[in-house]
Structures are given as structure tokens and as C-alpha cells.
Amino acid sequence: MATKDSTPTRVSARGRTPAGTPTVKQRWTAAKARGDQTFDPGVACIHGHECHRWTNNGICIECKRARDNAYNAAHKEEHRARSRRSAGARPEEIQAYRKVYYAAHADVAKERSREWEIQHPERVRKRSIAWYHKNAPRLREKASKRRAENPEPSRISHRRWKQANKERVLAQYNKRRAIEIGAAVGDRKVYRKYVKWARTVAATPCYWCKKKTKPGARHIDHIIPLARGGGDAVENLCIACPTCNMRKSAKLPEEFCGQSELKLA
């Protein structure tokens, strides 16, 4: 049981200030006189926050923070637009500030950057593509200089890349042929997926003779040859056995009939 001489300096709920202690107004006035930014009111606010209050307006710090967060959430786009306008009006100052900040907080900045990239992979991809196109001439010049200075490592690296990306190599080769003779070119992303599937699918029949073909023992053929007006697109591709592909050469499907056990689908 509390004794009569025990005088608490703060109450747990909003109410009258205990006898013998300064009132909220007195504490506020004293804080203003001292020039303090915050002061201890000695009592909880109307929302039950037992914390300091701002001297300039007498509002509880937690209440002010909650009110500011709610306002900022409701005016997020307005704040962003204002920040962009402000940054655009003084780019040199902003750039200098960022350099100083990143130098002082390098680890924190890198961690935040990694988290953002994980959360926004599509935006990162678009930004990388835009950056590459913007700096393509400089990057090509740098790559050419590196290859000229180190020809053998470059050749080895190029051979490894071709072995690991056979479908891209074939797609690029056929695209170049199609462009040279003026043939139509289809979507290359879909084209590469088809080539990869055609190279790895288990047993699938030849489009011309219907014999089963296996990976490593089949060709990818243009149904209508490029030289005869066919397009270099997935719609004009088929899987053929080596024998049919070599016999067909640049013939149209109707011209190829009868040269083998051909059974057109």
C-alpha cells in the first residue's frame, strides 16, 4: 500500500495531475523557456501514450507520428511528384548528396538495392536493357579492344558459349540467311524455344517419312525453303530425319513427293 508521502511523477491513465507536481501547462511553459524541442508532460495523452510531447504545439510524439503517417499514405503520389520536381531543379546538389550518403552507408545501400531488385525483377530487366542500348557503342568498342588484346581467351569463351547456346546460334544463323534473301522473320524468342524443344524431345516422328527420330539424330527443316519464299518462323519449321532433309534440299513439299517413302501430313 502506497504511503501518503509517495508522489508519482507520471500517471498511467489520462486524468488530473497528482498533487504537488507541476501541471502539463507549467512543464510546457518551462520547456519553451529553456528552448527544448520536447518535454515530459507527466501524464498520458488522450490516446493513452505515455511519452514526450512536442514543445512547439504540445502534441504527443506518438500521436503526431501516427497522424503524419496517415497523411503521407494518403498523399504518397503527391509527395513523390514533389520530390521529383525538387530533385530535377537541383540535380548537381542531389548527386553530391547521394555520393556522400553512399560513401557513409555503403553496406546499407547495397542491401536495400539487392532487396529492391529481388522484389522488382521485371523493372530490373527493363532498366538493364535500356542501359545496354544506351551504352551499346561504348560496350562494343570495349569488347572489341579486349578481344584484340586477348584473342585466344576470347576464342575459347566464344566456343564455350556456342556449345552452351546451340539454339541461339541456329536462330541467329537462320535469321541472317532470311534477311539476306529477303524472307520473313518470326518471333525469335518463340523460335529459340522451339529449337530447344526439338533438340531435346525424346522420340518424335519425322515430318516427311514419319520415322521416329532421336535427339542428336534429327534436323530442323523449313517446310517451305527460305530460298522459295518460306519464312524463318516457328510456323514454317518441322523435325526431319537427316535423310529426308538432305533429299528435300530446297524443294517445295509438292516437289519432294515420291522421292522417298514420303507421307505428307
C-alpha positions as CSV (number, residue, x, y, z in Angstrom):
1,M,0.0,0.0,0.0
2,A,1.4,3.4,-1.0
3,T,2.3,5.8,1.7
4,K,1.0,9.4,1.8
5,D,4.4,10.9,1.0
6,S,4.9,8.9,-2.2
7,T,4.3,11.3,-5.1
8,P,4.3,9.7,-8.6
9,T,5.7,11.9,-11.4
10,R,3.5,10.2,-14.0
11,V,0.1,8.5,-14.0
12,S,-0.7,5.5,-16.2
13,A,-4.0,7.0,-17.5
14,R,-5.1,10.4,-18.5
15,G,-6.5,12.4,-15.6
16,R,-5.7,15.1,-13.1
17,T,-2.0,15.8,-12.4
18,P,-1.1,14.4,-8.9
19,A,-1.0,17.0,-6.2
20,G,2.4,18.5,-5.6
21,T,3.7,18.0,-9.2
22,P,3.9,20.6,-11.9
23,T,1.0,20.7,-14.3
24,V,1.3,20.0,-18.0
25,K,1.0,23.7,-18.8
26,Q,3.7,24.6,-16.3
27,R,6.0,21.9,-17.8
28,W,5.2,23.1,-21.3
29,T,6.0,26.7,-20.4
30,A,9.2,25.8,-18.7
31,A,10.3,23.8,-21.8
32,K,9.6,26.8,-24.0
33,A,11.6,29.0,-21.8
34,R,14.6,26.6,-21.9
35,G,14.2,26.1,-25.7
36,D,13.7,22.4,-25.5
37,Q,12.2,20.6,-28.5
38,T,10.2,18.2,-26.4
39,F,9.0,18.0,-22.8
40,D,7.7,15.4,-20.4
41,P,4.0,16.2,-19.6
42,G,3.9,13.7,-16.7
43,V,0.6,12.3,-17.8
44,A,-0.6,10.1,-20.7
45,C,-2.3,11.8,-23.7
46,I,-5.9,11.4,-24.7
47,H,-4.9,8.2,-26.7
48,G,-3.0,6.7,-23.7
49,H,0.5,7.4,-25.0
50,E,2.9,7.9,-22.1
51,C,5.7,9.7,-24.0
52,H,7.1,13.2,-24.5
53,R,5.3,15.9,-26.4
54,W,6.5,18.5,-28.9
55,T,7.1,21.9,-27.4
56,N,6.0,23.9,-30.4
57,N,2.5,22.5,-30.5
58,G,2.1,20.4,-27.3
59,I,1.1,17.3,-29.4
60,C,2.1,13.8,-28.2
61,I,5.0,12.5,-30.3
62,E,3.3,9.2,-31.0
63,C,0.0,10.9,-32.0
64,K,1.9,13.2,-34.3
65,R,3.8,10.3,-35.9
66,A,0.5,8.4,-36.5
67,R,-1.1,11.5,-38.0
68,D,1.9,12.1,-40.3
69,N,2.0,8.5,-41.4
70,A,-1.7,8.6,-42.3
71,Y,-1.3,11.8,-44.2
72,N,1.7,10.6,-46.1
73,A,0.0,7.3,-47.0
74,A,-3.0,9.3,-48.4
75,H,-0.8,11.7,-50.4
76,K,2.0,9.3,-51.5
77,E,1.9,10.2,-55.2
78,E,1.8,13.9,-54.4
79,H,4.9,13.6,-52.2
80,R,6.7,11.6,-54.9
81,A,5.9,14.2,-57.6
82,R,7.1,17.0,-55.4
83,S,10.3,15.1,-54.6
84,R,10.9,14.5,-58.3
85,R,10.4,18.2,-59.1
86,S,12.7,19.2,-56.3
87,A,15.4,16.8,-57.4
88,G,15.0,17.9,-61.0
89,A,15.6,21.5,-60.1
90,R,18.9,20.8,-58.4
91,P,20.5,17.7,-59.9
92,E,24.1,18.6,-59.0
93,E,23.2,19.1,-55.3
94,I,21.3,15.8,-55.2
95,Q,24.1,13.9,-56.9
96,A,26.7,15.3,-54.5
97,Y,24.4,14.3,-51.5
98,R,23.9,10.8,-52.8
99,K,27.7,10.3,-53.2
100,V,28.3,11.4,-49.7
101,Y,25.4,9.2,-48.4
102,Y,26.5,6.1,-50.3
103,A,30.1,6.5,-49.1
104,A,29.0,6.7,-45.5
105,H,26.3,3.9,-45.8
106,A,27.7,1.6,-48.5
107,D,26.6,-1.7,-46.9
108,V,23.1,-0.5,-46.1
109,A,22.7,1.0,-49.6
110,K,23.8,-2.3,-51.2
111,E,21.5,-4.4,-49.1
112,R,18.5,-2.2,-49.9
113,S,19.4,-2.3,-53.6
114,R,19.5,-6.1,-53.5
115,E,16.1,-6.3,-51.8
116,W,14.6,-4.0,-54.3
117,E,15.9,-6.0,-57.2
118,I,14.5,-9.2,-55.8
119,Q,11.1,-7.6,-55.4
120,H,11.0,-6.0,-58.9
121,P,12.7,-8.4,-61.4
122,E,10.8,-7.1,-64.4
123,R,11.7,-3.5,-63.7
124,V,15.3,-4.5,-63.3
125,R,15.3,-6.3,-66.6
126,K,13.8,-3.4,-68.4
127,R,16.3,-1.0,-66.8
128,S,19.2,-3.3,-67.8
129,I,18.0,-3.5,-71.4
130,A,17.6,0.3,-71.6
131,W,21.1,0.8,-70.0
132,Y,22.6,-1.6,-72.5
133,H,21.0,0.1,-75.6
134,K,22.2,3.5,-74.3
135,N,25.8,2.3,-73.8
136,A,25.9,-0.2,-76.7
137,P,28.6,1.6,-78.8
138,R,30.9,2.1,-75.8
139,L,30.4,-1.6,-74.7
140,R,31.1,-2.9,-78.3
141,E,34.2,-0.8,-78.6
142,K,35.5,-2.0,-75.2
143,A,34.7,-5.7,-76.1
144,S,36.5,-5.3,-79.5
145,K,39.6,-3.9,-77.7
146,R,39.6,-6.7,-75.2
147,R,39.3,-9.4,-77.9
148,A,42.1,-7.8,-79.9
149,E,44.4,-7.7,-76.8
150,N,43.5,-11.3,-75.8
151,P,42.5,-13.2,-78.9
152,E,42.9,-16.8,-77.6
153,P,40.8,-16.4,-74.4
154,S,38.1,-14.7,-76.5
155,R,38.0,-17.6,-79.0
156,I,37.8,-20.2,-76.2
157,S,35.0,-18.2,-74.5
158,H,33.1,-17.9,-77.8
159,R,33.3,-21.6,-78.5
160,R,32.0,-22.4,-75.0
161,W,29.1,-20.0,-75.5
162,K,28.2,-21.6,-78.8
163,Q,28.3,-25.1,-77.3
164,A,26.0,-23.9,-74.4
165,N,23.6,-22.0,-76.6
166,K,23.1,-24.1,-79.7
167,E,19.5,-23.0,-80.2
168,R,20.5,-19.3,-80.2
169,V,23.3,-20.0,-82.7
170,L,21.0,-21.7,-85.0
171,A,18.3,-19.0,-84.6
172,Q,20.9,-16.3,-85.4
173,Y,22.3,-18.2,-88.4
174,N,18.8,-18.7,-89.9
175,K,17.8,-15.2,-89.2
176,R,20.9,-13.9,-91.1
177,R,20.1,-16.1,-94.0
178,A,16.5,-15.0,-94.1
179,I,17.4,-11.3,-94.0
180,E,20.0,-11.8,-96.8
181,I,17.4,-13.3,-99.2
182,G,14.5,-11.0,-98.0
183,A,12.5,-13.7,-96.3
184,A,10.1,-13.0,-93.4
185,V,11.5,-13.4,-89.8
186,G,9.3,-14.6,-86.9
187,D,9.5,-14.1,-83.1
188,R,13.0,-15.1,-82.1
189,K,12.1,-15.9,-78.5
190,V,9.5,-18.4,-79.6
191,Y,11.9,-19.6,-82.3
192,R,14.6,-20.4,-79.7
193,K,12.1,-22.3,-77.5
194,Y,11.1,-24.4,-80.4
195,V,14.6,-25.2,-81.4
196,K,15.5,-26.2,-77.8
197,W,12.4,-28.4,-77.6
198,A,13.2,-30.0,-81.0
199,R,16.7,-30.8,-79.9
200,T,15.8,-32.4,-76.5
201,V,12.4,-34.0,-77.0
202,A,12.6,-37.8,-76.7
203,A,11.3,-39.8,-79.7
204,T,9.3,-37.8,-82.3
205,P,8.4,-38.7,-85.9
206,C,9.9,-37.2,-89.0
207,Y,7.5,-34.7,-90.6
208,W,8.1,-36.3,-94.0
209,C,8.5,-40.0,-93.7
210,K,7.0,-40.5,-90.2
211,K,10.0,-42.5,-88.9
212,K,11.0,-42.0,-85.3
213,T,13.9,-39.7,-84.7
214,K,16.1,-39.4,-81.6
215,P,18.0,-36.4,-80.0
216,G,21.2,-35.8,-81.9
217,A,20.0,-37.7,-84.9
218,R,17.4,-35.3,-86.3
219,H,17.3,-32.0,-88.3
220,I,15.2,-28.9,-88.0
221,D,13.8,-28.2,-91.5
222,H,11.9,-25.4,-93.2
223,I,8.7,-26.8,-94.7
224,I,8.8,-24.2,-97.4
225,P,12.5,-23.4,-98.0
226,L,13.8,-19.9,-97.4
227,A,15.0,-19.7,-101.0
228,R,11.5,-20.5,-102.3
229,G,9.7,-17.8,-100.3
230,G,9.2,-19.5,-96.9
231,G,9.6,-17.6,-93.6
232,D,12.0,-18.2,-90.8
233,A,9.3,-18.7,-88.2
234,V,8.1,-21.5,-86.0
235,E,5.0,-22.0,-88.2
236,N,7.4,-23.0,-91.1
237,L,9.6,-25.4,-89.1
238,C,9.4,-29.1,-88.7
239,I,11.5,-32.0,-87.4
240,A,13.0,-34.1,-90.1
241,C,15.3,-37.1,-90.2
242,P,18.7,-36.4,-91.8
243,T,17.9,-38.4,-95.0
244,C,14.7,-36.6,-95.8
245,N,16.3,-33.2,-95.0
246,M,19.2,-33.8,-97.3
247,R,17.0,-35.2,-100.1
248,K,14.5,-32.4,-99.9
249,S,17.1,-29.6,-100.0
250,A,15.4,-26.5,-101.4
251,K,12.3,-28.3,-102.9
252,L,8.8,-27.4,-102.2
253,P,6.7,-30.1,-100.4
254,E,4.8,-31.0,-103.6
255,E,8.1,-31.3,-105.5
256,F,9.5,-33.6,-102.8
257,C,6.7,-36.1,-103.1
258,G,7.7,-39.5,-104.4
259,Q,11.4,-39.2,-103.7
260,S,11.2,-41.3,-100.6
261,E,8.6,-43.1,-98.5
262,L,7.1,-39.6,-98.1
263,K,3.7,-39.3,-96.5
264,L,2.7,-35.7,-96.1
265,A,0.6,-34.9,-93.0
